[in-house]
Amino acid sequence: MDKVIRVLIADDHLTERQGIAKVLNSAEDILVVGQVGQIELVLDEVRQRQPDVVLMDLKWEDDERAGITATTELKQRYPAMRVIAISVYDHLIPEALKAGADAALLKGFSGEELLQAIRGGHRPLQGDDY
């Protein structure tokens, strides 16, 4: 088997984190190393758990920029780590990509789309896709 991909799920909604974790736990080549539900804990969790990929929700509670700001910080500190932005708000996707996100998925994505994005076999969404 190829290298196991270590994933951290960062989303303020417990049911979203649990649903994503369930999909990821069904894949033999992916290991969920943690889940974080508070934006202010994301950097600490990344430092402690050393994921290969962070699934980053963009809107946290009432702050539309929280996930974008965190993505910028993560990519500055850990440029080799992949960040996949996830959001229900399509207008945030271009901003996340400009902030350094390696790919983006609109919530409502299928389990297969999620797995492909994590494995890197995807075409990331671009700003012109909107």
C-alpha positions, 0 to 999 in steps of 0.5 A: 500500500502507498503512504497513508494520508494523514488528514485533519478535519477543521469544521465548526459543525460536529455533524459535518466533521462526523460525516466527513470522518465516516467517509474517510475512515472507510478508505484504507489509505487515509487516516483521520488524525484529528478533528477540530471545532474551534478555529483558534485551535487549528494551528495547535492541532496541526502542529501536534498532529502533523497532518498531510492534508487539512480539510478547512471549513471557510465560514466559522460561526459568524466569521466568513474570513476565519477559514481563509485567514487560517489557510493563509497562516497554515500555508505560510508555516507549512507550505508542503501541507495541503489545504482543501477548502470546504464551504457551502458559500461559493463566493468564498472559494476564489478567496480561499484559493488566493489564500493558498488553498490547494483545492476547494470543494463545495459542501454537498460533495460526494464521498468519492469527490472528497477522496479524490481531492485528498488523494490529489486526483482532481482538478481544483476549483478555480475562481473562473469556475464561478 
